[in-house]
Amino acid sequence: MNDSGDDEQGKGGVYSSKGKAFTRDQRYISDRIVREPRGEGQWPVEAGRYRLVAARACPWANRTLIVRRLLGLEGALSVGMPGPVHDAKSWTFDLDPDGKDPVLGIHWLKEAYDKRFPGYPRGITVPAIVEVSSGEVVTNDFAQMTLDFSTEWTQFHREGGPDLYPEALREEMDQVMQRVYTEVNNGVYRCGFAGTQEAYNEGYERLWTALDWLEERLADRRYLMGDSITEADVRLFTTLVRFDPVYHGHFKCNRQKLIEMPNLWGYARDLYQTPGFGDTIDFVQIKEHYYIVHTDLNPHSIVPQGPDLSGWLSDHGRGKLGGSPFGEGTPPPPVPPQERSPHVLGA
């Protein structure tokens, strides 16, 4: 998702200006890709028909990369990866030869939005799913997208893939994910783009109240919902993995670093070292995105050298709590060569 904070220019889904609290534009393209389409706004699940566009730098897009990999959807749903920064139009495929996505043949993601909705008036966000044959965007509803990967794309799941949205846990899980979204995923932005001291203070208090709740919740359970990973863990992880490199300083979320919260730090390392999580992370692109794009917060676009990230590979000690990341399933196979991150810790 474009997190630049300048919705008034049509680039992003958020805004911040003097005298205002942070607000995220949550008006997404609500179409879905489902097993049995039942009317307008529903598209059929079909291998090879769609392409997921997901920048490694973006936390919302990072969710889709993790879930796609955990479930083994690589063969059914291809992926295009824009670079970590974007221009005034939208995310660009500047990492690809000739600056164009090799499947969609476009330089700007905006082209896929405008193909379906000429003059699309809202943020050109990632993740987005594009129909390959028409070149038109299908949906950018990131929250629904990953749930549909779990529940609608089941015919293409790999053998041994985890149940990331178990039916027996959904009622509690939906509540946990909602709190994680409003108070943590979105909470760091509420701090970073606060337009007044009062708005910042309120956002800071809400964020740390939620992080303290999570620190306590993870004291006696290995994962948010118990003994194995779920969608809830994916959603929290993409914020935690960016916390010390970006949010602590850049967004002024600086009561503590993640590495100073024993349960959250152990939990985050446990996930990072689980196939499907850390192998989707590119800390170089993450830092470049935030520190270069957010010129209102960092006018000289200087990307910091730190922090030291080697601790992500250290022993997390969470095994003593029992459980298994994939339950009765198995880890995903190695990342396909064409999708490997160019910056992997310890490589």
ROPA-41861 format. One record per residue (C-alpha): residue number from 1; residue in one letter; x, y, z. Coordinates in steps of 0.001 Angstrom, whole numbers. Example, Ala and Ser with C-alpha at 12.3 -4.5 7.8 and 13.67 -1.06 7.14 Angstrom:
! residues 2
+-----+----+---------+---------+---------+
|   i | aa |      px |      py |      pz |
+-----+----+---------+---------+---------+
|   1 |  A |   12300 |   -4500 |    7800 |
|   2 |  S |   13670 |   -1060 |    7140 |
+-----+----+---------+---------+---------+
***
This chain:
! residues 347
+-----+----+---------+---------+---------+
|   i | aa |      px |      py |      pz |
+-----+----+---------+---------+---------+
|   1 |  M |       0 |       0 |       0 |
|   2 |  N |    1241 |    3492 |    -693 |
|   3 |  D |    1968 |    4882 |    2759 |
|   4 |  S |    3311 |    8252 |    1706 |
|   5 |  G |     740 |   10300 |    3592 |
|   6 |  D |    -363 |   12436 |     655 |
|   7 |  D |   -3821 |   11304 |    -334 |
|   8 |  E |   -4615 |   14786 |   -1618 |
|   9 |  Q |   -2196 |   14110 |   -4497 |
|  10 |  G |   -3981 |   10894 |   -5385 |
|  11 |  K |   -1009 |    8672 |   -4620 |
|  12 |  G |   -1841 |    7141 |   -1299 |
|  13 |  G |   -4429 |    5975 |    1136 |
|  14 |  V |   -3525 |    8239 |    4044 |
|  15 |  Y |   -3130 |   11906 |    4783 |
|  16 |  S |   -1650 |   14092 |    7452 |
|  17 |  S |   -1494 |   17850 |    7732 |
|  18 |  K |   -1126 |   20418 |   10446 |
|  19 |  G |   -4053 |   20347 |   12838 |
|  20 |  K |   -5286 |   16916 |   11759 |
|  21 |  A |   -5035 |   13428 |   13154 |
|  22 |  F |   -3998 |   10606 |   10868 |
|  23 |  T |   -6779 |    9082 |    8778 |
|  24 |  R |   -6507 |    6157 |    6376 |
|  25 |  D |   -8714 |    6046 |    3301 |
|  26 |  Q |  -10224 |    2563 |    3517 |
|  27 |  R |  -12276 |    2691 |     313 |
|  28 |  Y |  -10839 |    -249 |   -1590 |
|  29 |  I |  -12011 |   -2115 |   -4680 |
|  30 |  S |  -14140 |   -4691 |   -2924 |
|  31 |  D |  -14330 |   -7285 |   -5716 |
|  32 |  R |  -13408 |  -10823 |   -4688 |
|  33 |  I |  -12011 |  -13911 |   -6389 |
|  34 |  V |  -14080 |  -16873 |   -5218 |
|  35 |  R |  -14762 |  -20534 |   -5988 |
|  36 |  E |  -18380 |  -19943 |   -6960 |
|  37 |  P |  -19061 |  -16410 |   -8233 |
|  38 |  R |  -22607 |  -15319 |   -7474 |
|  39 |  G |  -22957 |  -11968 |   -9144 |
|  40 |  E |  -21369 |   -8611 |   -9773 |
|  41 |  G |  -17995 |   -8046 |   -8140 |
|  42 |  Q |  -17137 |  -11740 |   -7893 |
|  43 |  W |  -14523 |  -13334 |  -10122 |
|  44 |  P |  -13767 |  -17072 |  -10502 |
|  45 |  V |  -10711 |  -18688 |   -8954 |
|  46 |  E |   -8616 |  -19831 |  -11901 |
|  47 |  A |   -4944 |  -20773 |  -12062 |
|  48 |  G |   -2870 |  -18442 |  -14216 |
|  49 |  R |   -5642 |  -15908 |  -14766 |
|  50 |  Y |   -4424 |  -13325 |  -12265 |
|  51 |  R |   -1200 |  -11680 |  -11162 |
|  52 |  L |    -564 |  -10469 |   -7643 |
|  53 |  V |    1310 |   -7162 |   -7494 |
|  54 |  A |    3018 |   -6842 |   -4127 |
|  55 |  A |    5993 |   -4671 |   -3195 |
|  56 |  R |    8344 |   -6261 |    -664 |
|  57 |  A |    8650 |   -2931 |    1144 |
|  58 |  C |    4953 |   -2554 |    1959 |
|  59 |  P |    3600 |   -4219 |    5133 |
|  60 |  W |     121 |   -4708 |    3678 |
|  61 |  A |    1534 |   -6335 |     522 |
|  62 |  N |    3968 |   -8368 |    2618 |
|  63 |  R |     949 |  -10179 |    4115 |
|  64 |  T |     -41 |  -11503 |     710 |
|  65 |  L |    3494 |  -12673 |     -83 |
|  66 |  I |    3622 |  -14643 |    3171 |
|  67 |  V |     169 |  -16236 |    2848 |
|  68 |  R |     709 |  -17079 |    -816 |
|  69 |  R |    3941 |  -18813 |      87 |
|  70 |  L |    2631 |  -20642 |    3164 |
|  71 |  L |    -301 |  -22040 |    1178 |
|  72 |  G |    1778 |  -22889 |   -1879 |
|  73 |  L |    -105 |  -20730 |   -4360 |
|  74 |  E |    2956 |  -19818 |   -6431 |
|  75 |  G |    1936 |  -22097 |   -9297 |
|  76 |  A |   -1597 |  -20721 |   -9490 |
|  77 |  L |    -996 |  -17024 |   -8847 |
|  78 |  S |    2079 |  -15314 |  -10284 |
|  79 |  V |    3609 |  -12294 |   -8605 |
|  80 |  G |    4963 |   -8965 |   -9800 |
|  81 |  M |    7129 |   -6942 |   -7436 |
|  82 |  P |    7466 |   -3184 |   -7784 |
|  83 |  G |   10566 |   -1524 |   -6381 |
|  84 |  P |   10644 |      78 |   -2931 |
|  85 |  V |    9993 |    3654 |   -4071 |
|  86 |  H |    7473 |    5166 |   -6442 |
|  87 |  D |    7044 |    8324 |   -8464 |
|  88 |  A |    4206 |   10831 |   -8537 |
|  89 |  K |    2007 |    8455 |  -10547 |
|  90 |  S |    2246 |    5212 |   -8607 |
|  91 |  W |    4358 |    2204 |   -7745 |
|  92 |  T |    6736 |    1341 |  -10595 |
|  93 |  F |    8348 |   -1884 |  -11795 |
|  94 |  D |   11796 |    -331 |  -11815 |
|  95 |  L |   13508 |   -3552 |  -10693 |
|  96 |  D |   12416 |   -5376 |  -13857 |
|  97 |  P |   14173 |   -5180 |  -17252 |
|  98 |  D |   13191 |   -1990 |  -19098 |
|  99 |  G |   11223 |    -950 |  -16000 |
| 100 |  K |    8183 |   -3007 |  -17009 |
| 101 |  D |    6450 |   -5938 |  -15385 |
| 102 |  P |    7350 |   -8915 |  -17602 |
| 103 |  V |    3822 |  -10339 |  -17586 |
| 104 |  L |    1598 |   -7258 |  -17507 |
| 105 |  G |    3910 |   -5153 |  -19677 |
| 106 |  I |    3287 |   -1984 |  -17650 |
| 107 |  H |    5663 |     475 |  -16012 |
| 108 |  W |    3211 |    2007 |  -13538 |
| 109 |  L |     690 |      25 |  -11492 |
| 110 |  K |   -1618 |    2966 |  -12161 |
| 111 |  E |   -2019 |    1656 |  -15720 |
| 112 |  A |   -3899 |   -1401 |  -14454 |
| 113 |  Y |   -6174 |     745 |  -12277 |
| 114 |  D |   -6907 |    3191 |  -15108 |
| 115 |  K |   -7510 |     336 |  -17549 |
| 116 |  R |  -10559 |    -687 |  -15544 |
| 117 |  F |  -11459 |    2648 |  -13949 |
| 118 |  P |  -10290 |    5513 |  -16202 |
| 119 |  G |   -8986 |    8331 |  -14033 |
| 120 |  Y |   -9156 |    6178 |  -10888 |
| 121 |  P |   -9595 |    8799 |   -8137 |
| 122 |  R |   -8207 |    7043 |   -5063 |
| 123 |  G |   -4878 |    5641 |   -3947 |
| 124 |  I |   -2946 |    3357 |   -6304 |
| 125 |  T |   -2171 |     785 |   -3649 |
| 126 |  V |    -444 |   -2548 |   -3253 |
| 127 |  P |   -1258 |   -5344 |   -2919 |
| 128 |  A |   -3418 |   -5494 |   -6006 |
| 129 |  I |   -4569 |   -8404 |   -8133 |
| 130 |  V |   -4665 |   -7813 |  -11888 |
| 131 |  E |   -6331 |   -9951 |  -14555 |
| 132 |  V |   -3530 |  -10852 |  -16945 |
| 133 |  S |   -5572 |  -11077 |  -20158 |
| 134 |  S |   -7291 |   -7689 |  -19794 |
| 135 |  G |   -4614 |   -5913 |  -17784 |
| 136 |  E |   -7345 |   -4597 |  -15464 |
| 137 |  V |   -7125 |   -4409 |  -11689 |
| 138 |  V |   -9531 |   -6795 |   -9966 |
| 139 |  T |   -9148 |   -5893 |   -6288 |
| 140 |  N |   -6875 |   -4104 |   -3844 |
| 141 |  D |   -8811 |   -5095 |    -718 |
| 142 |  F |   -5783 |   -6432 |    1157 |
| 143 |  A |   -7633 |   -7660 |    4249 |
| 144 |  Q |  -10126 |   -9787 |    2317 |
| 145 |  M |   -7517 |  -10906 |    -193 |
| 146 |  T |   -5515 |  -13090 |    2196 |
| 147 |  L |   -8628 |  -14574 |    3803 |
| 148 |  D |   -9790 |  -15575 |     329 |
| 149 |  F |   -6414 |  -17177 |    -358 |
| 150 |  S |   -7145 |  -19413 |    2632 |
| 151 |  T |  -10817 |  -20143 |    2045 |
| 152 |  E |  -11485 |  -19750 |   -1709 |
| 153 |  W |   -8239 |  -20922 |   -3353 |
| 154 |  T |   -8185 |  -24278 |   -1538 |
| 155 |  Q |   -7995 |  -26368 |   -4716 |
| 156 |  F |   -4530 |  -24921 |   -5332 |
| 157 |  H |   -3166 |  -25221 |   -1782 |
| 158 |  R |     -29 |  -27314 |   -1402 |
| 159 |  E |    -184 |  -30610 |     439 |
| 160 |  G |     632 |  -29963 |    4092 |
| 161 |  G |    -296 |  -26294 |    3934 |
| 162 |  P |   -1495 |  -24741 |    7203 |
| 163 |  D |   -5065 |  -23770 |    8032 |
| 164 |  L |   -4518 |  -20048 |    8528 |
| 165 |  Y |   -8174 |  -19250 |    9243 |
| 166 |  P |   -9492 |  -22194 |   11284 |
| 167 |  E |  -13256 |  -22133 |   11558 |
| 168 |  A |  -13314 |  -22991 |   15257 |
| 169 |  L |  -11189 |  -19928 |   16098 |
| 170 |  R |  -12698 |  -17369 |   13762 |
| 171 |  E |  -14888 |  -15476 |   16225 |
| 172 |  E |  -12032 |  -14761 |   18647 |
| 173 |  M |   -9509 |  -14460 |   15844 |
| 174 |  D |  -11503 |  -11765 |   14053 |
| 175 |  Q |  -11539 |   -9734 |   17276 |
| 176 |  V |   -7789 |  -10175 |   17769 |
| 177 |  M |   -7043 |   -9218 |   14162 |
| 178 |  Q |   -9273 |   -6153 |   14385 |
| 179 |  R |   -7420 |   -4917 |   17449 |
| 180 |  V |   -4056 |   -5666 |   15852 |
| 181 |  Y |   -5108 |   -3718 |   12764 |
| 182 |  T |   -6547 |    -628 |   14416 |
| 183 |  E |   -4069 |    -313 |   17274 |
| 184 |  V |    -797 |   -1747 |   15900 |
| 185 |  N |    -740 |   -2072 |   12085 |
| 186 |  N |   -2485 |    1263 |   11719 |
| 187 |  G |   -1332 |    2539 |   15099 |
| 188 |  V |    2258 |    3122 |   14037 |
| 189 |  Y |     987 |    5349 |   11218 |
| 190 |  R |   -1247 |    7191 |   13655 |
| 191 |  C |    1929 |    8162 |   15502 |
| 192 |  G |    4063 |    8822 |   12437 |
| 193 |  F |    1606 |   11040 |   10607 |
| 194 |  A |       3 |   12823 |   13547 |
| 195 |  G |    -707 |   16430 |   12664 |
| 196 |  T |    -731 |   17739 |   16238 |
| 197 |  Q |     989 |   16935 |   19509 |
| 198 |  E |   -2339 |   15900 |   20981 |
| 199 |  A |   -3032 |   13487 |   18112 |
| 200 |  Y |     447 |   12022 |   18462 |
| 201 |  N |     101 |   11591 |   22222 |
| 202 |  E |   -3216 |    9800 |   21809 |
| 203 |  G |   -1855 |    7546 |   19060 |
| 204 |  Y |    1270 |    6747 |   21075 |
| 205 |  E |    -785 |    5757 |   24118 |
| 206 |  R |   -3077 |    3537 |   22061 |
| 207 |  L |    -157 |    1822 |   20333 |
| 208 |  W |    1712 |     991 |   23517 |
| 209 |  T |   -1442 |    -149 |   25298 |
| 210 |  A |   -1903 |   -2680 |   22501 |
| 211 |  L |    1749 |   -3745 |   22439 |
| 212 |  D |    1665 |   -4301 |   26215 |
| 213 |  W |   -1457 |   -6433 |   25732 |
| 214 |  L |     335 |   -8492 |   23082 |
| 215 |  E |    3447 |   -8860 |   25223 |
| 216 |  E |    1277 |  -10318 |   27976 |
| 217 |  R |    -763 |  -12502 |   25599 |
| 218 |  L |    2396 |  -14082 |   24184 |
| 219 |  A |    3876 |  -14902 |   27579 |
| 220 |  D |    2301 |  -18348 |   27743 |
| 221 |  R |    1293 |  -19152 |   24163 |
| 222 |  R |    3633 |  -19569 |   21226 |
| 223 |  Y |    1374 |  -17879 |   18669 |
| 224 |  L |   -1469 |  -15402 |   18910 |
| 225 |  M |   -4185 |  -18051 |   18668 |
| 226 |  G |   -2378 |  -20933 |   20347 |
| 227 |  D |     -37 |  -23677 |   19183 |
| 228 |  S |     242 |  -22953 |   15428 |
| 229 |  I |     391 |  -20007 |   13090 |
| 230 |  T |   -2716 |  -18331 |   11722 |
| 231 |  E |   -3566 |  -15277 |    9646 |
| 232 |  A |   -3432 |  -13264 |   12884 |
| 233 |  D |     296 |  -13948 |   13199 |
| 234 |  V |     917 |  -12918 |    9608 |
| 235 |  R |    -820 |   -9593 |   10204 |
| 236 |  L |    1119 |   -8789 |   13362 |
| 237 |  F |    4468 |   -9959 |   12015 |
| 238 |  T |    4621 |   -7501 |    9121 |
| 239 |  T |    4469 |   -4592 |   11578 |
| 240 |  L |    6852 |   -6113 |   14120 |
| 241 |  V |    9519 |   -6844 |   11523 |
| 242 |  R |    9506 |   -3149 |   10525 |
| 243 |  F |    9379 |   -1797 |   14060 |
| 244 |  D |   13037 |   -1271 |   14965 |
| 245 |  P |   14310 |    -473 |   11442 |
| 246 |  V |   11567 |    2093 |   10754 |
| 247 |  Y |    8711 |    2744 |   13168 |
| 248 |  H |   10719 |    3237 |   16369 |
| 249 |  G |   12570 |    6267 |   15018 |
| 250 |  H |   10920 |    7352 |   11780 |
| 251 |  F |    7393 |    7221 |   13222 |
| 252 |  K |    8399 |    8219 |   16790 |
| 253 |  C |    7093 |    4945 |   18289 |
| 254 |  N |    9997 |    5085 |   20678 |
| 255 |  R |    8977 |    4046 |   24182 |
| 256 |  Q |   10892 |     818 |   23634 |
| 257 |  K |   12477 |   -1088 |   20809 |
| 258 |  L |   11063 |   -4454 |   19847 |
| 259 |  I |   14274 |   -6084 |   21066 |
| 260 |  E |   13465 |   -4719 |   24556 |
| 261 |  M |   10147 |   -6581 |   24789 |
| 262 |  P |   11112 |  -10202 |   25570 |
| 263 |  N |    7948 |  -12011 |   24494 |
| 264 |  L |    7272 |   -9996 |   21351 |
| 265 |  W |   10938 |  -10120 |   20340 |
| 266 |  G |   11122 |  -13887 |   20838 |
| 267 |  Y |    7819 |  -14349 |   18999 |
| 268 |  A |    8920 |  -12157 |   16087 |
| 269 |  R |   12205 |  -14072 |   15734 |
| 270 |  D |   10330 |  -17378 |   15915 |
| 271 |  L |    8192 |  -16297 |   12966 |
| 272 |  Y |   11088 |  -14751 |   11058 |
| 273 |  Q |   12959 |  -18046 |   11209 |
| 274 |  T |    9884 |  -19987 |   10025 |
| 275 |  P |    9885 |  -20699 |    6262 |
| 276 |  G |    7450 |  -18364 |    4560 |
| 277 |  F |    8051 |  -15404 |    6862 |
| 278 |  G |   11659 |  -14215 |    6975 |
| 279 |  D |   12334 |  -15329 |    3426 |
| 280 |  T |    9834 |  -12708 |    2199 |
| 281 |  I |   11599 |   -9880 |    4049 |
| 282 |  D |   13982 |   -7418 |    2413 |
| 283 |  F |   15181 |   -4957 |    5049 |
| 284 |  V |   17035 |   -2884 |    2446 |
| 285 |  Q |   13874 |   -2251 |     450 |
| 286 |  I |   11844 |   -1658 |    3605 |
| 287 |  K |   14154 |    1107 |    4810 |
| 288 |  E |   14499 |    2648 |    1355 |
| 289 |  H |   10730 |    2883 |     989 |
| 290 |  Y |    9980 |    4668 |    4224 |
| 291 |  Y |   13002 |    6935 |    4419 |
| 292 |  I |   13015 |    7934 |     738 |
| 293 |  V |    9280 |    8247 |      49 |
| 294 |  H |    8299 |   10084 |    3234 |
| 295 |  T |    9999 |   13378 |    2418 |
| 296 |  D |    7620 |   15210 |    4751 |
| 297 |  L |    9126 |   13249 |    7656 |
| 298 |  N |   12644 |   12862 |    6227 |
| 299 |  P |   13180 |   15774 |    3802 |
| 300 |  H |   16696 |   14772 |    2740 |
| 301 |  S |   15731 |   11123 |    2116 |
| 302 |  I |   18698 |    9886 |    4121 |
| 303 |  V |   18440 |    6144 |    4769 |
| 304 |  P |   19996 |    5185 |    8127 |
| 305 |  Q |   22701 |    2536 |    8278 |
| 306 |  G |   21313 |     876 |   11410 |
| 307 |  P |   20039 |    -836 |   13351 |
| 308 |  D |   22028 |   -4065 |   13632 |
| 309 |  L |   19670 |   -6758 |   12302 |
| 310 |  S |   21758 |   -9841 |   13013 |
| 311 |  G |   19671 |  -10598 |   16116 |
| 312 |  W |   16815 |  -11798 |   13913 |
| 313 |  L |   18786 |  -15010 |   13393 |
| 314 |  S |   19502 |  -15602 |   17099 |
| 315 |  D |   17880 |  -18292 |   19248 |
| 316 |  H |   14319 |  -17274 |   20103 |
| 317 |  G |   13642 |  -19844 |   22838 |
| 318 |  R |    9946 |  -20085 |   22012 |
| 319 |  G |   10037 |  -23840 |   21517 |
| 320 |  K |    9641 |  -24308 |   25271 |
| 321 |  L |    6015 |  -23189 |   24902 |
| 322 |  G |    5294 |  -26214 |   22710 |
| 323 |  G |    3247 |  -26149 |   19578 |
| 324 |  S |    4388 |  -26332 |   15987 |
| 325 |  P |    4191 |  -23558 |   13398 |
| 326 |  F |    2370 |  -25687 |   10821 |
| 327 |  G |     365 |  -27858 |   13198 |
| 328 |  E |      88 |  -31241 |   11520 |
| 329 |  G |    1266 |  -29767 |    8227 |
| 330 |  T |    4686 |  -29128 |    6743 |
| 331 |  P |    6868 |  -26122 |    5912 |
| 332 |  P |    6709 |  -24719 |    2383 |
| 333 |  P |    9489 |  -25681 |     -33 |
| 334 |  P |   12357 |  -23275 |    -737 |
| 335 |  V |   11540 |  -19951 |   -2372 |
| 336 |  P |   11448 |  -20218 |   -6185 |
| 337 |  P |   14730 |  -18795 |   -7559 |
| 338 |  Q |   13007 |  -15995 |   -9460 |
| 339 |  E |   11289 |  -14805 |   -6273 |
| 340 |  R |   14234 |  -14838 |   -3877 |
| 341 |  S |   14942 |  -11615 |   -2048 |
| 342 |  P |   18209 |   -9994 |   -3136 |
| 343 |  H |   18958 |   -9121 |     500 |
| 344 |  V |   18634 |  -12088 |    2854 |
| 345 |  L |   20140 |  -11990 |    6351 |
| 346 |  G |   22948 |  -14473 |    6776 |
| 347 |  A |   23108 |  -15357 |    3060 |
+-----+----+---------+---------+---------+
***
